[in-house]
Amino acid sequence: MAACLVMVMAIRLLIDEQFSPHGHGWGLVGSGAICFSIGCVCKVTWELARFSRMREQERVLMQQVSGR
């Protein structure tokens, strides 16, 4: 969500007729890309942790079923 907001603000600055805010617009494009990449890393880490937890629960259940 933050990345989308930053990109909208960047586009607004980049389409401005005056050239002076264009540099700030490109800076915001970079910031939006960083926000997006951090969000992707967080989501992947969250999903991997969830998958690992589910695998551990399955292993425990299989041990209980097999009587070990």
N, C-alpha and C positions, 0 to 999 in steps of 0.2 A: 504494500500500500504506500509506504514512504517513497519507494523507488518511483512509483507511478506519479506521485505528486511532484517529486523533484524533476522528473522528465517533462511534465506539463509546464512547469515554471521555466525550464530550460528552453523548451520550444517557443514559449512566449517571448523570451529574450532574444532568441535567434531570428525570429521573424520581424523583430522591431526594425523600423526603417533606419533608425540611427545606428551607426556602426559601433558606438562605444559600449553598449551592453552585450555585444556578441561574445566578447571574451568571458564574461560572467556566465553566459549561456553555455559555452563549451565546458567551463568548470563544473557547472551543474550536471551536464551530461556525464562527466566522469564520476561525480558524486552519486548520481543515480545508478550508474553501472556498479559501483562499489556496494551500494545498498542492496541491489539485486543479487550480487554474488554472495554477500554475507547471508542474505535470506535463504539462498539455495543451499549453502553449506549447513545452515541451521536445520533446514528441513531434512536434508539427507542424513545428518547426524541423528536427528530425532527418530527417523524411520529405521535406521540401523540399530539404535538402542531398543526400539520396540520389537524389532525382529529378533534380536538376541534374547530379549526377555521372554518372548513367546517360545523360542527354541528351548530355553532352559525349563520353562513350565512343561513343555511336551516331554522333555527328558525325564523330569521328576514323575510325571504321570505314567510314563512307560515303565519306570522302575517300580512304581506302586502296583501297576497291573501285573507285572511279571513276578511280584512277590520278593523282590530284592531289598 
